[in-house]
Amino acid sequence: MPAAAQAGPVSHAIFRVARLHRMIAGQLLRPLGLHLGQELVMMHLWELGPQRQTDLVRLVDSDAATMTRSIKRLENAGFVRRRPCPDDKRAVIIEPTAASQALRREVERIWAELEGASTGDLTPEQQAETLHALQRLEGNLARTAARSPEGTPAPGPTPDAGTTTG
């Protein structure tokens, strides 16, 4: 660990784990012709049905430009189609195609493989503990992000940041 990161060993570990997780996920998705994150868009469409593009931005926690690129690629691959929103002419509805159903089985298989690679030899109890700890970390970070105006450094953790049970 670099000396400069020694003040944040958990943050450094999160960075390393996230980088490796994204790398492996990308490698698993590549043969399907998917870019990282596009499987999340498809998961929401399969689960919820047709969605406004702006709602997908919120669901996937993305930005409009990234979502537009993702939708265009998915459309070119034949996995989604766009249509005007009947209620709001400014909005676009994105819907999964019948062709995307075969993709769904593959994405589910890949996510199971990614889960196995991530959890390795952890017992079910250890997996539950890890999930709980990650949910608490996410909650801590979400609260910090909510307090911080975009583009400005967030303040340090509040005294109660570690006491929630998430």
Helices and strands as residue ranges (DSSP letters): G 3-5, H 9-29, G 30-32, H 38-48, E 51-52, H 53-60, H 64-76, E 80-84, E 92-96, H 100-119, H 124-147
